[in-house]
Amino acid sequence: MGEVHTALLQNSGEIQEPVCRQVLGLMAGETVRVSRRPIAHALSPDLLTGVDCRLPSASQARVRAVGTVVSRCAITGGRVAQGSSYVRVERAAVDRRLSWSHYLSRPGVAEVLGKAKAGDLAAGFLDGAPPDCLDLGAISGRFLDLAQSSPLLDRRAPFRIPRTRLRWVTEVGEPSIRFTLHSDQVRTVRIAHPEPFTPALAALCEDLALHDWLLTTLLVLVERAGIGSAPGAQAAAKLAPAVDHLLHLWMPGAHVGESLAPYWESLDRRPGFTRQWRTLEDRVRDQVALNTLTLLSITAQTGRRCQ
């Protein structure tokens, strides 16, 4: 299970690779992983957070778990930042708490002390953690805030947009994926995968969160532009940030393993992420082109009158 927070990087423009490395250098001596193709992507070192608390459960059962949560931050295209945390929940070999050295030797694993049902824990986590339970969202948000507060960022973002939160769970079973919108900012994903959990599944969910945020943000910018009701030049000006900062970032599955690509393909069939993105992208480009043609026409008419 895990949670990903996605937000516009608090900087006026795209940051380059050297700055990305510094912003994401959250742990001294550890390397920031950077890839340039097919799109620039920087990933911080994994950081561990020790936890000893209740797990959320749909039945409200008191389930205690002890272990470590893996967290990391990412910057895509020098423009979008993410904070991500996940943990693999397993049944403990013994029903008592062991020394921290045991749990540190198993990074990203939380051991359940006592009995628990996987489906009950999954449903409880997706519903949102009560105040006294493991809150992966708080951990993800803290690491994202840490990156966003870097003194290397000028905090002059080109537009204001809320961050989104995507909670996810994976279970062993026949391949399937279910994506659900709960509010303007909260989404959940439930994945069944035939093999045991690997970090590649976390990367898939981070990619889903990134593209969900891009689509959500483009929708908001198009709505704010007031196409059809506002003057053409005004609408085009409000759409300019989409052209400058968002449209080139759409590359679903760019950092997802080939074996997990069918999950993205499933979402592209229904609800149709890419189909909706292309429709919005065409609308933005058409509006900008129409405004340009209008300005050229006005300029030409003015020139003829001056002759």
N, C-alpha and C positions, 0 to 999 in steps of 0.2 A: 504494500500500500504506500501511497505517496501523495504529495501535493506540490503543485507548481504555481508560482506567482509570476506573472508576465506584465511588463510595463515599458513605457517609452523611456529610453535612457535620458536622464536629466542633463542634457547638453544641447546646445543650439544646433550642432551639426554632427555628422558622422565622425566617430573617433577612429583613428588608425591603429594598426596592430600594436605598435610599441605602447601606446596609451592603454589599449585593452589589456595588455599584459600587466601593466602597473595597477590598473583598477581592480583586476581579478587576482592580484597577488596577495591573497588573504592569509597565506601561511608562508612564513619565511623559509627559504630553502627548497620549496616545492615548485614544480614547473607548471605554468599555465599552458594547456594544450591548445594549439591554434591550427586551424585548417583554412585554406584560402579558396578551395574549389569544392563544389560548384558555387559556394557563397561563403564569405568570410564568417568564421565561427570561432569564438574563443571560449574555453571552458576552464574554470578554476580547478585547483586541486580539490579532491574530496576531503571534507571535514567531518569529524565525528562529534556527535552530541550524546552524552550518556543519559539514559532515561530509566526511571524506576517508578512506574505509575500504572493507573488503570488504563485499559483499552476501551474505546467506545464499543458498545454492543447494542444491537437493536432490541434485545430483550432486557436491557438494563442490568445484565448480570455483572457482578463484580469480578472482573478478570484482570489479574495483575501480570505485568510483563516487565522484564529487565533486559537491557541491552544497549545497543548504540544505533543512532540514526545517521545515515549518510546524507550530507548536504553539499550542494555546489551551486555556483553561479555561472551564468553564460551570457555572452553578448553576441548577437547575430547581426551581421551587416554593419557593425559599429553603431547600431541604432536602437536595438531592442534588447532589454535586459531581463534575465530570468533568475529567480531563486527557486531551487528544487530540493526537496527532501524526501527520502523514502526509507522504508524498513521492511525486512522480511520477517514475518511472524512465524515462529516455530514452537512446537511443544518442547518444554524443557525436559532433560533427561531425569532430573530429580526435582521434587516439589519444594525446593528451598533455594534461597538466594545464595549465589556463589560469590567469590571475590571478583573485583572489577577486572583483574587480569584475564579471567576467563572470558568475560564479555568483550574486552578489547581485542582478544584474539579472534573474534568473530565479527568483524565490522559489518554494520548494516543488518544485524540480526537482533531481534527482540525475542527472548524466550518466555513463553507463557508458563506461569506457575499455577498448576491446577488444570481443570478441564475447561475447554472452550470449543465452540463450533465455528468453523471457518466462515460459513455463510452468515452467521450471526454477527461476527466481527466485521465482515465486509460491509454488510448492510448498515451497521452502526456507524462505521467510519464514513461512508458516503453520505449519511444523513447529517454529518457535522458533529464534531467532538464537543461534549459537555465541558464545562469549565474545569472539572477535576480529572479529565482524561488526557491521554496523549494528544497533543495538538501539533501535528506536522505543519499546519498552516502558519502557526506562530514562528516555528523554526525557519521555514522558507522565507517568510516575510522579514525576519531579522537579518538573514544573510543578504537578501535583495537590498534592504535598507543600507547595509554596510557598503555594498558596492555603489549604490546611488549617492552616498555621502562622500565619495572620494573627492579630495580637493582638486583633482585633475579635471573635474566636470564643472562647467560654468553655471549649471542650474538654470539655463535659459532655454528650456524646451520649446520647440516651435508651436506646439499646441498642447492643451490640457486634455488628458484622457485618463479615466480610472484604470487601475491595474485589474487584471482578471485572475481568478483562482480556479485551478482545475484539480479536483481530487480524483484519484484513480486507485483501483484495486485490480490485481490479477489473480486468477485461479487456474488450476490445472483442469483441462477439459477440452471438449471439441472447440476448434477455433471460432471465436465470435467476438464482436465488439459492440458495445452500446454506449452511445454518447448522448448525454442529457443536459439541456439548458435549464438551470433552476432559477436564475435571475440575470440581471444585466452583467453581474460580475462572477457568478459561481456556476461552474459546470462539473459534471462527474463523468467518469469513463469506467466501464467495467469490462475487463478483457478476460476471456478464457483462452488458454494457450496449452497445447499438448505437453510441453516440456516444463520443468521446474523454472522458477523465476531466475532471470539473469539481469544485470544492469542494462542490457540492450532494450528490455521492456520499459525501463525508466526513461531511456533516451527516446523511445517512441512516444511516450506520453508528453515529454518535454516538447517534441516536435509538434504534436497535436495542439498543445497549449499555445505555442508560438503562432501557429497558423489560425487558430481560433481567435487569438488576440488581434492579429492582422485583419481578419475578416470583420470582427466586431468594430474595430477602429475605423475601417473604411466605411462601414455602414453609418457610423456616427458622423463622420466628416461629410458624407453625401447628404445626410439629413440636415446638418447644420448649414449647408450651402444654400438650401432653399431653392433648388432648381425648379424653374417654372414660375416661381413667385417673386424671387429677387431679380434685380437687373442682371443681365448676363455677365457683365464685368465683375460685379460683386460676387456672384456665384463662383466664377472662375478663380477669383482671388482666394476664396475660402477653400477651394479644391487644390490649390497649389501645394500645400504641405503633403497631400497624398501623393502627388507626382514626385515631389522632391525626396520624400522620406520613406514611402511605403511600397509603391507598386513594384519595385525591382526586387523585393524581399520574398515574394511568393515562390517557394520551391519546396513543396511538400515531399517529405521522405528523403530529403537531401542527406540527412545524417542518421538514417534509419537502416538497419541491417536488411539485406535482401530477403532473408527468411520472414521478416515482419512486414514487408511491403504489402502483402494482401490485406492487412488491416487498414492501411491508408486507402487502398483501392476500394474497399468496402464502404468507407466513409465518403469517398468521391462518388459512389453510386447513389448512396442515400445516407445522409441528407444532401449530399452534393456540394461539398465545400468549394471545390475548384470551379464548378459551374456557376455558383453564386458569385465567386470572386471575379471571374471573367466578365460576368454581366455588369458588375459594379465598375470594374476597370474600364470597360468599353464606354460606360456612361460618363465617367470622369474624363476620359480622353476626348469623347465627342463634344462635351461641354467646353473644354478648353479649346478645341479646334474651332468650334462654332464662334466662340468669342474672338479668336484670332482673325477669322474671316471677316467678322463684323468690323473689327478695328481696321483691317486692311481696306475694306470697302469705304469706311468713313474717311480714311486717309486719302484714298484715290479721289473721292468726290471733292474733298477740300482742295486737293491739288488742282483739279480741273477748274474750280471756281476762281482760283488765284491766277490762272493763266490769262 
